Amino acid sequence: MSEQVCRECHRIINGQTCPICGSSNLSADWSGMVIIIDPERSEIAKKMDVKVADKYALKVR
Amino acid sequence: MGVIMTTESAIFVVKTTANQERSVANMITLSARKEHLDLRAILAPDELKGYVLIEAVSPGDVEQAIQTVPHARALVKGQSSIEEISHFLTPKPTVTGISEGAIIEITSGPFKGEKARVKRVDEGHEEITVELFDAVVPIPITIRGDTVRVLRKDEEGNV
């Protein structure tokens, strides 16, 4: 199954609903991927305002 | 101030096989977790084909992380700063630079290769409504903003 992205939190997920925000507002049309490994020390995570280590999409349509 | 100051991180660039950027990013993440390397984030923007960007402290950690990863070719010499790559984090809408009245060429889909005039630009949905030049009856069609190439901006007259 193709990976989908939660439109609310931009997380890349595999299921039908976002496990974190519970939203089922998903999109398969996304581009750019960011993987945050260490959200506390990452500058990229700070810029994106991400607090949880996960995979995120840069852009969701 | 803080008890422990975190070391400043930098951006390192890894060359990958084209179209394997996402799988390389995933594999590097797994490898970094397994070997407890100090990698902080991995960025694979679609605009940057054949490369992934890694936020880390030392190039040694990056070098170690990519050792076992297939399709990760080499670590590019030198390093970059967060400021230099921050534009990747806030992508511009694809319709930026397309204005009403512009002449565009459609680059994919059933109307590939057709030239058309832009009638409306929808920034929110990143769509544009165009009228094909070659159509006998002008039918407005709505297409995605990333499937066009701008030939001429703001053309007046000359129908």
Backbone of each chain as ProteinMPNN parsed JSONL, in Angstrom:
{"seq_chain_A": "MSEQVCRECHRIINGQTCPICGSSNLSADWSGMVIIIDPERSEIAKKMDVKVADKYALKVR", "coords_chain_A": {"N_chain_A": [[0.843, -1.206, 0.0], [0.431, 2.249, -0.731], [2.162, 4.987, 0.777], [0.532, 7.35, 2.827], [-0.307, 10.762, 3.678], [-0.995, 12.585, 6.585], [-3.179, 15.258, 6.59], [-3.394, 17.071, 8.596], [-1.175, 16.94, 10.425], [0.972, 16.393, 8.828], [2.28, 13.957, 8.914], [3.808, 10.994, 7.634], [2.094, 8.133, 6.93], [0.896, 4.698, 7.163], [-1.578, 3.505, 7.53], [-5.2, 3.891, 7.692], [-6.034, 5.912, 9.299], [-4.615, 8.69, 11.071], [-2.301, 7.88, 13.519], [-1.519, 9.576, 15.566], [-2.89, 12.162, 15.615], [-5.388, 11.236, 15.124], [-6.863, 11.838, 12.911], [-8.647, 11.284, 9.843], [-8.189, 12.513, 7.571], [-6.54, 12.217, 4.961], [-3.894, 12.29, 2.497], [-2.701, 11.225, -0.64], [-1.161, 12.58, -2.262], [1.659, 14.003, -2.1], [4.8, 15.637, -1.403], [8.369, 15.605, -0.992], [10.365, 14.611, 1.724], [10.902, 14.459, 5.22], [12.8, 13.151, 7.796], [12.658, 13.076, 11.134], [14.896, 12.492, 13.601], [16.02, 13.111, 16.064], [14.261, 15.073, 17.788], [14.629, 16.943, 19.809], [17.183, 18.088, 19.612], [17.456, 18.777, 16.994], [17.815, 21.197, 14.481], [16.298, 21.471, 12.228], [13.908, 20.265, 13.001], [13.106, 22.128, 14.884], [12.683, 24.372, 13.286], [10.57, 23.447, 11.777], [8.743, 23.118, 13.699], [8.357, 20.672, 15.022], [7.773, 18.132, 17.338], [7.914, 15.479, 17.811], [9.638, 12.505, 17.036], [9.573, 11.318, 13.814], [8.338, 10.439, 10.494], [7.887, 12.915, 8.068], [6.02, 14.824, 5.66], [6.998, 17.322, 3.33], [5.359, 18.803, 1.769], [1.896, 18.866, 1.233], [-0.885, 18.088, -0.754]], "CA_chain_A": [[0.0, 0.0, 0.0], [1.258, 3.452, -0.798], [2.153, 5.787, 1.992], [-0.309, 8.54, 2.775], [0.12, 11.805, 4.603], [-2.064, 13.236, 7.344], [-3.219, 16.679, 6.206], [-3.325, 17.904, 9.8], [0.154, 17.029, 11.054], [1.971, 16.106, 7.786], [2.981, 12.695, 9.152], [3.664, 9.969, 6.608], [1.574, 6.96, 7.636], [0.51, 3.592, 6.296], [-2.958, 3.059, 7.757], [-6.32, 4.699, 7.222], [-6.155, 7.091, 10.157], [-3.357, 9.124, 11.672], [-2.267, 7.362, 14.89], [-1.226, 10.619, 16.547], [-3.986, 13.12, 15.796], [-6.67, 10.557, 14.94], [-7.58, 12.349, 11.751], [-8.648, 10.416, 8.662], [-8.044, 13.427, 6.444], [-5.233, 11.842, 4.429], [-3.656, 12.588, 1.099], [-1.627, 10.441, -1.258], [-0.457, 13.519, -3.128], [2.566, 14.789, -1.264], [6.166, 15.626, -1.923], [9.424, 15.966, -0.051], [10.268, 13.858, 2.972], [11.84, 14.779, 6.304], [12.755, 12.211, 8.908], [13.214, 13.684, 12.347], [15.389, 11.413, 14.458], [16.238, 13.658, 17.403], [13.534, 16.35, 17.718], [15.077, 17.922, 20.806], [18.414, 18.77, 19.233], [17.488, 19.068, 15.568], [17.436, 22.553, 14.066], [15.229, 21.315, 11.238], [12.683, 20.012, 13.77], [12.719, 23.399, 15.498], [12.142, 25.236, 12.228], [9.288, 22.908, 11.336], [7.917, 23.035, 14.889], [8.049, 19.265, 15.21], [8.218, 17.727, 18.674], [7.953, 14.011, 17.892], [10.444, 11.885, 15.987], [8.711, 10.591, 12.873], [8.529, 10.823, 9.098], [6.944, 13.973, 7.704], [6.067, 15.303, 4.281], [7.22, 18.767, 3.277], [4.241, 19.465, 1.103], [0.728, 17.996, 1.045], [-1.943, 18.736, -1.515]], "C_chain_A": [[0.87, 1.245, 0.0], [1.114, 4.264, 0.497], [1.274, 7.016, 1.794], [0.161, 9.542, 3.828], [-1.095, 12.421, 5.277], [-2.043, 14.724, 7.001], [-3.083, 17.593, 7.42], [-1.879, 18.069, 10.273], [1.291, 16.69, 10.085], [2.767, 14.826, 8.023], [2.76, 11.733, 8.0], [3.254, 8.676, 7.316], [1.135, 5.889, 6.642], [-0.952, 3.179, 6.424], [-4.003, 3.996, 7.166], [-6.543, 5.939, 8.086], [-4.792, 7.416, 10.758], [-3.313, 8.652, 13.134], [-2.056, 8.445, 15.946], [-2.406, 11.569, 16.731], [-5.355, 12.503, 15.519], [-7.454, 10.994, 13.72], [-7.556, 11.325, 10.618], [-8.586, 11.263, 7.396], [-6.643, 13.219, 5.848], [-5.111, 12.227, 2.96], [-2.521, 11.716, 0.571], [-0.762, 11.328, -2.144], [0.43, 14.428, -2.286], [3.957, 14.752, -1.864], [7.154, 16.06, -0.845], [9.279, 15.209, 1.258], [11.311, 14.34, 3.972], [11.699, 13.705, 7.363], [13.423, 12.892, 10.094], [13.618, 12.549, 13.284], [15.504, 11.902, 15.907], [15.57, 15.042, 17.486], [14.043, 17.396, 18.703], [16.29, 18.724, 20.357], [18.469, 19.162, 17.762], [17.021, 20.49, 15.267], [16.275, 22.497, 13.073], [13.897, 21.097, 11.957], [12.183, 21.302, 14.406], [12.061, 24.304, 14.47], [10.763, 24.765, 11.789], [8.295, 22.795, 12.487], [7.437, 21.602, 15.132], [8.612, 18.823, 16.556], [8.41, 16.216, 18.8], [8.774, 13.458, 16.733], [9.548, 11.039, 15.098], [9.087, 10.993, 11.456], [7.465, 11.85, 8.729], [7.092, 14.325, 6.224], [6.261, 16.807, 4.305], [5.993, 19.473, 2.709], [3.109, 18.464, 0.882], [-0.31, 18.759, 0.237], [-3.304, 18.207, -1.104]], "O_chain_A": [[1.915, 1.288, 0.65], [0.097, 4.218, 1.189], [1.276, 7.637, 0.731], [0.92, 9.208, 4.737], [-2.091, 12.738, 4.628], [-1.003, 15.373, 7.111], [-2.701, 18.756, 7.285], [-1.412, 19.186, 10.494], [2.456, 16.699, 10.481], [3.813, 14.626, 7.407], [1.661, 11.656, 7.449], [3.968, 8.183, 8.188], [1.019, 6.141, 5.443], [-1.501, 2.564, 5.51], [-3.721, 4.784, 6.264], [-7.171, 6.902, 7.647], [-3.94, 6.544, 10.929], [-4.206, 8.994, 13.91], [-2.39, 8.236, 17.112], [-2.878, 11.769, 17.85], [-6.375, 13.176, 15.665], [-8.59, 10.564, 13.521], [-6.581, 10.593, 10.448], [-8.888, 10.794, 6.299], [-5.698, 13.935, 6.178], [-6.109, 12.457, 2.277], [-1.516, 11.501, 1.249], [0.24, 10.882, -2.703], [0.001, 15.485, -1.822], [4.25, 13.929, -2.731], [6.806, 16.787, 0.085], [8.194, 15.167, 1.837], [12.46, 14.596, 3.612], [10.586, 13.387, 7.78], [14.604, 13.235, 10.05], [12.782, 11.749, 13.705], [15.132, 11.198, 16.846], [16.228, 16.062, 17.279], [13.907, 18.595, 18.464], [16.413, 19.904, 20.683], [19.422, 19.809, 17.328], [15.97, 20.926, 15.736], [15.391, 23.354, 13.075], [12.878, 21.673, 11.573], [10.978, 21.543, 14.462], [11.028, 24.92, 14.731], [9.894, 25.575, 11.467], [7.141, 22.42, 12.281], [6.262, 21.364, 15.411], [9.768, 19.097, 16.881], [8.993, 15.734, 19.772], [8.623, 13.892, 15.591], [8.847, 10.149, 15.578], [10.014, 11.772, 11.235], [6.287, 11.675, 9.04], [8.152, 14.142, 5.627], [5.752, 17.491, 5.193], [5.643, 20.581, 3.114], [3.336, 17.353, 0.404], [-0.583, 19.929, 0.506], [-4.323, 18.64, -1.642]]}, "seq_chain_B": "MGVIMTTESAIFVVKTTANQERSVANMITLSARKEHLDLRAILAPDELKGYVLIEAVSPGDVEQAIQTVPHARALVKGQSSIEEISHFLTPKPTVTGISEGAIIEITSGPFKGEKARVKRVDEGHEEITVELFDAVVPIPITIRGDTVRVLRKDEEGNV", "coords_chain_B": {"N_chain_B": [[23.128, 29.449, 31.516], [21.527, 26.925, 30.095], [22.029, 23.545, 31.256], [23.378, 21.527, 29.817], [25.025, 22.248, 26.905], [23.98, 21.818, 23.637], [25.771, 20.505, 20.909], [26.425, 22.393, 18.007], [24.654, 21.648, 15.078], [25.27, 20.561, 11.691], [24.726, 20.573, 8.111], [24.975, 17.788, 6.103], [25.713, 16.371, 2.942], [24.563, 13.675, 1.049], [25.244, 11.661, -1.686], [23.039, 9.945, -3.805], [21.577, 7.132, -5.6], [19.578, 8.071, -8.393], [16.132, 8.74, -7.835], [15.997, 7.128, -5.612], [16.012, 8.401, -3.282], [14.214, 8.571, -1.095], [14.123, 5.934, -0.119], [16.753, 5.599, 0.595], [16.939, 7.542, 2.62], [15.229, 6.395, 4.526], [16.605, 4.03, 5.099], [19.004, 5.01, 6.107], [18.093, 6.158, 8.439], [17.302, 3.881, 9.894], [19.766, 2.614, 10.148], [21.183, 4.539, 11.621], [19.783, 4.535, 14.014], [20.21, 1.943, 14.867], [22.953, 1.822, 15.232], [23.346, 3.793, 17.052], [24.032, 6.472, 16.262], [24.813, 9.973, 16.063], [22.737, 11.357, 14.417], [20.461, 13.835, 13.403], [18.338, 14.72, 11.802], [16.857, 13.892, 8.634], [16.65, 14.886, 5.319], [14.792, 14.778, 2.397], [14.212, 16.38, -0.196], [11.967, 16.808, -2.975], [12.847, 18.399, -5.026], [15.518, 18.129, -5.157], [17.22, 16.058, -6.777], [18.761, 12.906, -6.503], [20.203, 13.346, -4.192], [20.458, 13.348, -0.606], [19.862, 15.232, 2.36], [21.516, 15.555, 5.404], [21.154, 16.2, 8.793], [23.535, 16.555, 11.136], [26.178, 16.184, 13.595], [28.876, 15.464, 13.269], [30.852, 14.626, 10.376], [31.783, 12.063, 10.4], [29.908, 10.381, 11.657], [27.883, 10.4, 9.768], [29.163, 9.266, 7.604], [29.606, 6.725, 8.63], [26.984, 5.852, 8.955], [26.054, 5.586, 6.324], [27.45, 3.498, 5.312], [26.44, 0.813, 5.109], [24.243, 1.123, 3.574], [22.339, 0.508, 0.748], [22.391, 2.086, -2.467], [23.183, 4.525, -1.442], [25.584, 6.626, -2.304], [27.978, 8.324, -1.821], [29.493, 10.486, 0.636], [29.255, 13.892, 0.277], [31.937, 16.155, 0.033], [32.685, 18.585, 2.553], [30.446, 20.907, 4.248], [27.117, 22.194, 4.945], [24.939, 24.902, 5.966], [22.093, 25.261, 8.192], [20.598, 27.454, 7.444], [21.08, 27.671, 4.746], [19.647, 25.598, 3.627], [17.108, 25.999, 4.389], [15.1, 26.914, 2.75], [14.039, 24.717, 1.533], [12.35, 23.687, 3.374], [10.047, 25.161, 3.462], [8.128, 24.895, 1.046], [7.309, 26.573, -1.99], [4.081, 27.437, -3.389], [3.073, 25.642, -6.316], [1.965, 27.173, -8.278], [3.068, 29.63, -8.188], [4.325, 32.398, -9.837], [2.885, 32.025, -12.097], [0.643, 33.829, -13.947], [-2.578, 35.341, -14.565], [-3.584, 35.334, -17.919], [-1.191, 34.572, -18.937], [0.852, 32.675, -21.229], [0.985, 29.254, -21.524], [2.543, 25.99, -21.636], [1.346, 22.708, -21.66], [2.65, 20.081, -19.795], [2.226, 17.44, -19.113], [-0.101, 14.636, -19.031], [-3.34, 14.172, -20.723], [-3.429, 16.374, -22.413], [-0.855, 16.969, -23.119], [1.791, 18.874, -24.385], [0.163, 20.742, -25.577], [-0.6, 24.189, -26.167], [-1.721, 26.914, -24.17], [-3.88, 29.508, -22.788], [-3.787, 31.175, -19.692], [-6.554, 31.396, -17.605], [-7.506, 31.551, -15.027], [-6.134, 31.522, -11.748], [-5.707, 29.376, -9.115], [-4.546, 29.624, -6.106], [-4.788, 28.347, -3.626], [-5.596, 25.66, -4.095], [-3.632, 25.05, -5.809], [-4.032, 25.021, -8.566], [-4.658, 25.691, -12.042], [-6.805, 27.334, -14.374], [-7.263, 26.896, -17.732], [-7.448, 27.853, -21.25], [-7.371, 26.067, -24.173], [-5.362, 26.722, -27.056], [-5.669, 25.437, -29.504], [-8.197, 24.403, -29.542], [-11.437, 24.233, -31.035], [-13.817, 25.189, -29.986], [-13.794, 27.324, -27.239], [-12.995, 25.777, -24.38], [-12.856, 25.838, -20.959], [-10.325, 24.34, -19.067], [-9.278, 22.761, -16.073], [-6.214, 22.383, -14.552], [-3.385, 20.894, -12.862], [-0.979, 22.953, -11.217], [1.676, 22.192, -11.392], [2.077, 20.879, -13.725], [2.645, 22.354, -15.909], [4.424, 24.568, -18.164], [5.646, 27.792, -18.201], [5.389, 29.851, -20.974], [5.145, 32.469, -21.91], [4.757, 35.46, -20.083], [1.884, 37.194, -18.908], [0.521, 37.902, -21.454], [-0.77, 40.234, -23.693], [-3.558, 40.78, -25.778], [-3.138, 39.496, -29.121], [-4.491, 36.96, -29.979]], "CA_chain_B": [[21.778, 29.152, 31.02], [21.214, 25.499, 30.149], [23.038, 22.714, 31.899], [24.22, 20.953, 28.769], [24.863, 22.924, 25.618], [24.058, 20.851, 22.55], [26.709, 20.923, 19.876], [25.78, 22.89, 16.791], [24.628, 20.659, 14.002], [25.474, 21.075, 10.337], [24.054, 19.769, 7.094], [25.867, 17.025, 5.238], [25.012, 15.953, 1.724], [24.921, 12.332, 0.603], [24.823, 11.406, -3.056], [22.318, 8.672, -3.902], [21.074, 6.795, -6.921], [18.387, 8.871, -8.679], [14.831, 8.159, -7.462], [16.087, 6.259, -4.438], [16.28, 9.296, -2.157], [13.39, 8.234, 0.073], [14.522, 4.655, 0.477], [18.045, 5.851, 1.247], [16.662, 8.257, 3.871], [14.679, 5.418, 5.475], [17.648, 3.08, 5.509], [19.976, 5.72, 6.951], [17.458, 6.296, 9.753], [17.407, 2.59, 10.583], [21.171, 2.387, 10.466], [21.579, 5.476, 12.677], [19.171, 4.077, 15.283], [20.835, 0.681, 15.267], [24.336, 2.032, 15.694], [23.316, 4.931, 17.977], [24.814, 7.581, 15.727], [24.192, 11.261, 16.35], [22.092, 12.031, 13.285], [19.301, 14.486, 14.01], [17.217, 14.729, 10.858], [17.228, 13.597, 7.247], [15.76, 15.642, 4.442], [14.84, 14.343, 0.998], [13.281, 17.214, -0.959], [11.774, 16.325, -4.35], [13.567, 19.272, -5.958], [16.939, 17.789, -5.136], [17.285, 14.677, -7.228], [20.055, 12.243, -6.354], [20.892, 13.72, -2.951], [19.699, 13.573, 0.622], [20.557, 16.136, 3.279], [21.493, 14.983, 6.743], [21.556, 17.094, 9.877], [24.341, 15.797, 12.094], [27.243, 16.995, 14.182], [30.17, 15.184, 12.644], [30.766, 13.872, 9.122], [32.118, 10.669, 10.69], [28.665, 9.659, 11.93], [27.171, 10.255, 8.497], [29.953, 8.29, 6.84], [29.347, 5.405, 9.203], [25.583, 5.487, 8.721], [25.774, 5.234, 4.928], [28.291, 2.373, 4.912], [25.715, -0.411, 4.762], [22.991, 1.48, 2.901], [22.423, 0.436, -0.704], [22.018, 3.296, -3.224], [23.831, 5.717, -0.904], [26.868, 6.528, -3.008], [29.111, 8.902, -1.098], [29.269, 11.736, 1.361], [29.867, 15.009, -0.448], [32.899, 16.87, 0.883], [32.252, 19.879, 3.063], [29.159, 20.918, 4.919], [26.273, 23.348, 4.677], [24.282, 25.355, 7.189], [20.627, 25.135, 8.2], [20.036, 28.6, 6.715], [21.195, 27.439, 3.309], [18.685, 24.603, 3.143], [15.796, 26.246, 5.0], [14.054, 27.144, 1.74], [13.401, 23.433, 1.205], [11.367, 23.364, 4.409], [8.8, 25.862, 3.174], [8.012, 24.91, -0.409], [6.398, 27.567, -2.565], [3.031, 26.813, -4.194], [3.568, 25.428, -7.682], [1.419, 28.164, -9.21], [3.805, 30.883, -8.047], [4.957, 32.793, -11.098], [1.924, 31.92, -13.198], [-0.359, 34.874, -13.767], [-3.687, 35.298, -15.519], [-3.214, 35.879, -19.219], [0.093, 34.001, -19.379], [0.781, 31.57, -22.182], [1.697, 28.106, -20.934], [2.501, 24.726, -22.359], [1.032, 21.633, -20.725], [3.787, 19.162, -19.895], [1.856, 16.03, -18.919], [-1.534, 14.351, -19.099], [-3.895, 14.008, -22.073], [-3.198, 17.572, -23.23], [0.583, 17.212, -23.153], [2.291, 19.54, -25.587], [-0.772, 21.788, -26.02], [-0.38, 25.522, -25.61], [-2.978, 27.434, -23.659], [-3.811, 30.782, -22.086], [-4.281, 31.029, -18.317], [-7.755, 32.196, -17.334], [-7.684, 31.734, -13.592], [-5.118, 30.851, -10.94], [-6.201, 29.035, -7.779], [-3.354, 29.398, -5.29], [-5.093, 27.418, -2.533], [-5.578, 24.283, -4.584], [-2.5, 24.941, -6.739], [-4.573, 24.655, -9.877], [-4.936, 26.803, -12.941], [-7.806, 27.072, -15.394], [-6.709, 27.397, -18.999], [-8.183, 27.581, -22.483], [-6.421, 25.604, -25.185], [-5.334, 27.509, -28.297], [-6.053, 24.653, -30.667], [-9.583, 23.944, -29.463], [-12.349, 24.997, -31.885], [-14.666, 25.908, -29.04], [-12.977, 27.518, -26.019], [-13.472, 25.071, -23.185], [-11.885, 25.989, -19.87], [-9.971, 23.12, -18.341], [-8.509, 23.024, -14.854], [-5.102, 21.438, -14.432], [-2.473, 21.166, -11.749], [0.01, 23.978, -11.514], [3.02, 21.667, -11.621], [2.163, 20.165, -14.993], [2.741, 23.331, -16.995], [5.63, 25.381, -18.276], [5.256, 29.125, -18.652], [6.091, 30.264, -22.187], [5.179, 33.929, -21.911], [3.965, 35.974, -18.971], [0.989, 38.341, -19.14], [0.391, 38.26, -22.867], [-1.952, 41.058, -23.97], [-3.966, 40.695, -27.185], [-2.526, 38.417, -29.896], [-5.244, 35.738, -29.725]], "C_chain_B": [[21.454, 27.663, 31.184], [22.345, 24.718, 30.789], [23.987, 22.135, 30.839], [23.957, 21.737, 27.469], [24.972, 21.86, 24.514], [24.997, 21.389, 21.48], [25.932, 21.341, 18.64], [25.788, 21.818, 15.705], [24.817, 21.338, 12.646], [24.752, 20.163, 9.357], [25.104, 19.087, 6.221], [25.055, 16.47, 4.078], [25.507, 14.573, 1.309], [24.372, 12.129, -0.804], [24.163, 10.023, -3.109], [22.029, 8.356, -5.365], [19.801, 7.618, -7.155], [17.127, 8.07, -8.357], [14.88, 7.205, -6.271], [16.262, 7.098, -3.17], [15.495, 8.897, -0.911], [13.814, 6.927, 0.711], [15.868, 4.811, 1.18], [17.822, 6.542, 2.597], [16.132, 7.297, 4.93], [15.759, 4.491, 6.011], [18.677, 3.747, 6.416], [19.413, 5.879, 8.366], [17.601, 5.005, 10.558], [18.84, 2.342, 11.054], [21.637, 3.285, 11.614], [21.023, 5.036, 14.026], [19.889, 2.847, 15.799], [22.215, 0.93, 15.881], [24.477, 3.216, 16.641], [24.208, 6.081, 17.511], [24.06, 8.888, 15.96], [23.732, 11.954, 15.064], [20.794, 12.609, 13.835], [18.091, 14.539, 13.089], [17.745, 14.423, 9.465], [16.175, 14.222, 6.339], [15.915, 15.12, 3.015], [13.835, 15.166, 0.19], [13.164, 16.701, -2.397], [12.573, 17.142, -5.365], [15.019, 18.843, -6.117], [17.103, 16.32, -5.496], [18.698, 14.111, -7.042], [20.831, 12.632, -5.116], [19.931, 13.656, -1.769], [20.55, 14.448, 1.538], [20.42, 15.577, 4.689], [21.965, 16.011, 7.762], [22.279, 16.251, 10.92], [25.417, 16.713, 12.652], [28.569, 16.739, 13.474], [29.992, 14.384, 11.364], [31.059, 12.384, 9.326], [30.87, 9.818, 10.917], [27.907, 9.396, 10.637], [27.854, 9.182, 7.654], [29.658, 6.871, 7.331], [27.933, 4.926, 8.888], [25.332, 5.016, 7.291], [26.566, 4.007, 4.459], [27.504, 1.184, 4.378], [24.457, -0.133, 3.943], [23.147, 1.358, 1.379], [21.891, 1.728, -1.338], [22.545, 4.591, -2.615], [25.263, 5.669, -1.435], [28.026, 7.049, -2.172], [28.687, 10.152, -0.363], [29.983, 12.849, 0.593], [30.76, 15.784, 0.515], [32.329, 18.203, 1.353], [30.894, 19.787, 3.729], [28.419, 22.215, 4.646], [25.616, 23.776, 5.986], [22.772, 25.199, 7.057], [20.004, 26.251, 7.345], [20.019, 28.331, 5.209], [20.153, 26.469, 2.772], [17.271, 24.9, 3.652], [14.7, 26.501, 3.957], [13.377, 25.852, 1.309], [12.27, 23.119, 2.185], [10.036, 24.062, 4.192], [8.625, 25.967, 1.663], [6.977, 25.941, -0.887], [5.276, 26.843, -3.302], [3.485, 26.712, -5.648], [3.048, 26.476, -8.663], [2.107, 29.521, -9.084], [4.501, 31.2, -9.367], [4.043, 32.624, -12.304], [0.849, 32.981, -12.963], [-1.447, 34.735, -14.82], [-3.257, 35.956, -16.821], [-1.912, 35.312, -19.751], [-0.15, 32.881, -20.388], [1.599, 30.425, -21.596], [1.663, 26.917, -21.898], [2.264, 23.631, -21.337], [2.075, 20.529, -20.903], [3.443, 17.708, -19.596], [0.342, 15.874, -18.967], [-2.024, 14.293, -20.534], [-3.645, 15.212, -22.989], [-1.712, 17.932, -23.321], [0.999, 17.846, -24.477], [1.394, 20.653, -26.09], [-0.403, 23.126, -25.39], [-1.73, 26.092, -25.188], [-2.763, 28.773, -22.972], [-4.441, 30.616, -20.693], [-5.459, 31.973, -18.089], [-7.898, 32.506, -15.852], [-6.588, 30.975, -12.846], [-5.694, 30.623, -9.544], [-5.018, 28.66, -6.903], [-3.582, 28.355, -4.21], [-5.004, 25.971, -2.966], [-4.409, 24.018, -5.528], [-2.953, 24.438, -8.106], [-4.718, 25.893, -10.732], [-5.994, 26.376, -13.956], [-7.313, 27.706, -16.689], [-7.67, 27.131, -20.149], [-7.167, 27.215, -23.547], [-6.512, 26.473, -26.439], [-5.939, 26.731, -29.451], [-7.501, 24.178, -30.644], [-10.478, 24.837, -30.336], [-13.271, 25.835, -31.011], [-13.842, 26.114, -27.768], [-13.584, 26.842, -24.79], [-12.448, 25.268, -22.089], [-11.58, 24.645, -19.213], [-9.085, 23.484, -17.153], [-7.449, 21.953, -14.7], [-4.217, 21.826, -13.259], [-1.38, 22.148, -12.161], [1.401, 23.443, -11.816], [3.148, 20.921, -12.941], [2.245, 21.136, -16.176], [4.113, 24.018, -16.995], [5.213, 26.73, -18.832], [6.081, 29.5, -19.883], [6.235, 31.786, -22.225], [4.287, 34.446, -20.789], [3.095, 37.136, -19.445], [0.91, 38.785, -20.583], [-0.897, 39.071, -23.057], [-2.275, 40.947, -25.451], [-3.409, 39.456, -27.841], [-3.198, 37.06, -29.633], [-5.061, 34.757, -30.838]], "O_chain_B": [[21.146, 27.205, 32.284], [23.482, 25.186, 30.852], [25.209, 22.235, 30.946], [22.82, 21.861, 27.014], [25.939, 21.099, 24.469], [25.007, 22.585, 21.189], [24.925, 20.734, 18.277], [26.805, 21.171, 15.455], [24.556, 22.53, 12.487], [24.232, 19.112, 9.734], [25.998, 19.734, 5.676], [23.875, 16.146, 4.215], [26.711, 14.33, 1.227], [23.2, 12.389, -1.077], [24.666, 9.059, -2.532], [22.21, 9.195, -6.247], [19.03, 7.84, -6.222], [17.075, 6.861, -8.585], [13.886, 6.545, -5.968], [16.615, 6.573, -2.114], [16.036, 8.884, 0.194], [13.863, 6.814, 1.936], [16.092, 4.222, 2.238], [18.439, 6.173, 3.596], [16.53, 7.367, 6.092], [15.822, 4.204, 7.207], [19.164, 3.14, 7.37], [20.136, 5.756, 9.355], [17.967, 5.024, 11.733], [19.086, 1.925, 12.186], [22.395, 2.846, 12.479], [21.695, 5.145, 15.052], [20.148, 2.713, 16.995], [22.587, 0.337, 16.894], [25.591, 3.603, 16.995], [25.03, 6.594, 18.271], [22.832, 8.906, 16.042], [24.265, 12.994, 14.676], [20.107, 11.968, 14.631], [16.952, 14.418, 13.541], [18.913, 14.658, 9.156], [14.972, 14.098, 6.571], [17.026, 15.033, 2.491], [12.728, 14.699, -0.078], [14.14, 16.216, -2.969], [12.932, 16.641, -6.431], [15.664, 19.169, -7.114], [17.123, 15.452, -4.624], [19.691, 14.755, -7.38], [22.006, 12.285, -4.994], [18.732, 13.886, -1.921], [21.78, 14.411, 1.499], [19.334, 15.178, 5.108], [23.03, 16.612, 7.617], [21.694, 15.344, 11.512], [25.551, 17.865, 12.238], [29.291, 17.673, 13.125], [29.085, 13.557, 11.269], [30.639, 11.547, 8.528], [30.78, 8.688, 10.438], [27.36, 8.313, 10.433], [27.204, 8.312, 7.073], [29.485, 5.946, 6.537], [27.712, 3.752, 8.593], [24.492, 4.145, 7.065], [26.374, 3.533, 3.339], [27.841, 0.616, 3.339], [23.691, -1.051, 3.65], [23.992, 2.03, 0.788], [21.016, 2.38, -0.767], [22.375, 5.656, -3.207], [26.048, 4.794, -1.069], [28.95, 6.302, -1.85], [27.681, 10.785, -0.682], [31.174, 12.747, 0.299], [30.389, 16.036, 1.662], [31.582, 18.862, 0.63], [30.273, 18.724, 3.768], [28.997, 23.198, 4.184], [25.73, 23.083, 6.997], [22.243, 25.029, 5.959], [19.028, 26.033, 6.627], [19.085, 28.706, 4.5], [19.814, 26.514, 1.589], [16.341, 24.141, 3.378], [13.515, 26.325, 4.242], [12.267, 25.88, 0.779], [11.346, 22.374, 1.859], [9.006, 23.602, 4.685], [8.933, 26.999, 1.066], [5.931, 26.14, -0.269], [5.49, 25.737, -3.797], [4.193, 27.586, -6.149], [3.609, 26.654, -9.744], [1.761, 30.459, -9.802], [5.186, 30.35, -9.935], [4.391, 33.036, -13.411], [0.225, 33.018, -11.902], [-1.251, 34.084, -15.846], [-2.635, 37.018, -16.812], [-1.564, 35.55, -20.908], [-1.2, 32.237, -20.399], [2.757, 30.603, -21.219], [0.864, 26.863, -22.833], [2.89, 23.613, -20.277], [2.348, 20.097, -22.023], [4.276, 16.826, -19.803], [-0.398, 16.858, -18.945], [-1.223, 14.356, -21.466], [-3.651, 15.07, -24.212], [-1.367, 19.086, -23.574], [0.597, 17.395, -25.55], [1.809, 21.437, -26.944], [0.043, 23.192, -24.244], [-2.758, 25.78, -25.789], [-1.642, 29.138, -22.618], [-5.494, 29.994, -20.546], [-5.376, 33.174, -18.343], [-8.352, 33.584, -15.47], [-6.17, 29.901, -13.277], [-6.115, 31.567, -8.875], [-4.538, 27.527, -6.943], [-2.687, 27.567, -3.904], [-4.403, 25.147, -2.277], [-4.22, 22.893, -5.99], [-2.338, 23.557, -8.707], [-4.88, 27.003, -10.224], [-6.067, 25.21, -14.345], [-6.99, 28.893, -16.735], [-8.576, 26.305, -20.048], [-6.217, 27.958, -23.795], [-7.596, 26.905, -26.832], [-6.644, 27.299, -30.285], [-7.981, 23.61, -31.625], [-10.296, 26.054, -30.371], [-13.481, 27.023, -31.257], [-13.246, 25.159, -27.268], [-14.582, 27.311, -24.243], [-11.284, 24.904, -22.262], [-12.494, 23.905, -18.848], [-8.259, 24.393, -17.226], [-7.75, 20.76, -14.714], [-4.294, 22.938, -12.738], [-0.926, 22.16, -13.306], [2.218, 24.137, -12.42], [4.213, 20.385, -13.247], [1.945, 20.765, -17.31], [4.836, 24.042, -15.999], [4.499, 26.796, -19.832], [7.311, 29.473, -19.848], [7.303, 32.316, -22.53], [3.191, 33.929, -20.57], [3.511, 37.948, -20.271], [1.206, 39.938, -20.894], [-1.975, 38.649, -22.637], [-1.377, 41.012, -26.291], [-3.223, 38.444, -27.166], [-2.564, 36.131, -29.133], [-5.624, 33.664, -30.797]]}, "name": "protein", "num_of_chains": 2, "seq": "MSEQVCRECHRIINGQTCPICGSSNLSADWSGMVIIIDPERSEIAKKMDVKVADKYALKVRMGVIMTTESAIFVVKTTANQERSVANMITLSARKEHLDLRAILAPDELKGYVLIEAVSPGDVEQAIQTVPHARALVKGQSSIEEISHFLTPKPTVTGISEGAIIEITSGPFKGEKARVKRVDEGHEEITVELFDAVVPIPITIRGDTVRVLRKDEEGNV"}
